[in-house]
Amino acid sequence: MEIKKMATAGSLESSDVLVTIEPNNDQKINLTINSPFICQFGQQIKRIALTTLANLQVKNCNLVIQDQRAIDEVLVARIITALERATESVIRY
């Protein structure tokens, strides 16, 4: 899946997450997670993000997740929405 431009989805409201995705030339996924709950949920957020990207065959991007303790399904939905905007396509997940 080719990421054409930077895109975001979500918000910094409580129980939500702001996801920003942009293309890179590193041929890898650069993941940054910012969350007041990083010690409790950081590994879970990382696993969900990387699994979602792998399922959608994304092999290189910069992904920034600013979590305000969104539930897992919201995180997946925000990643998919940001990817749809960044790739200018509709994604069936």
PEWO-V84069 format. One record per helix or strand of 2 or more residues. SS is the DSSP state (2 for helix, 1 for strand). FROM is the first residue (numbers start at 1). TO is the last residue. If there is no record, write none. Layout:
# PEWO-V84069
((SS	FROM	TO) (SS	FROM	TO))
This chain:
# PEWO-V84069
((1	7	10) (1	17	22) (1	29	35) (2	38	55) (1	61	67) (2	72	87))
